[in-house]
Amino acid sequence: MGKKLEGNGLFESSRMMLPEHKEQFVRKQEELGHRRRPVLDDQALEQFALLLLESMERQGEVAVSVFDPLRDDVVEGRVVKIDFSLQRVKMTNDTETVSIRFADIVNVVRV
């Protein structure tokens, strides 16, 4: 019994969200102007992957749109590394190096 009370164990095992609470949360997020993450089809994901691989192999620049609940951010640069185990793309440009999660990529375009 003592282990359940350690490290927030009691609350970790009893969390739940009622449908009414979920609906209210979604409505509140929409009121604040938050957007939902777009669902991309397999063809778009494949096209993004090809452009990222091409950028890494040929050192070409691409513009990657990164999802944000309020607006999409665009990161321009070239791909340095694609890490499949961490599900991330590492990009660099003249001023910075950025690591982007695969799930946050909304669009990829050649520059």
C-alpha positions, 0 to 999 in steps of 0.5 A: 500500500505504501508504494501506491502513495509514493511518486503520485502513484495514487493519482496516476492510477485514478486519472480519467476524463469524462466526455463532458469534460473533453467536449468542454476542453475542445470548445475552449481550445477552439475559442482560444483560436487553437487549431487541430493537427491536420491529418496527412495522407500517405502520399503526402508523407511519402513526398515529404520524406523524399524531399527531406532525403534529397535535401540531405543527400544533395545539400539542397535547401528546403522549407519545412512548415512546422505545426503549432496550435496557433500558426504554422512556423516555417524553418528553412535550411538543409537537412543534416540528419534524419533520426528514425529512432527518435522520429526527428529531422535535424536541419541547419541554416546560417543562424541556427540548427533545429530538431523537428519531430516527424509528427509536427511536419505539415509541409515540405517545399524545395527552396 
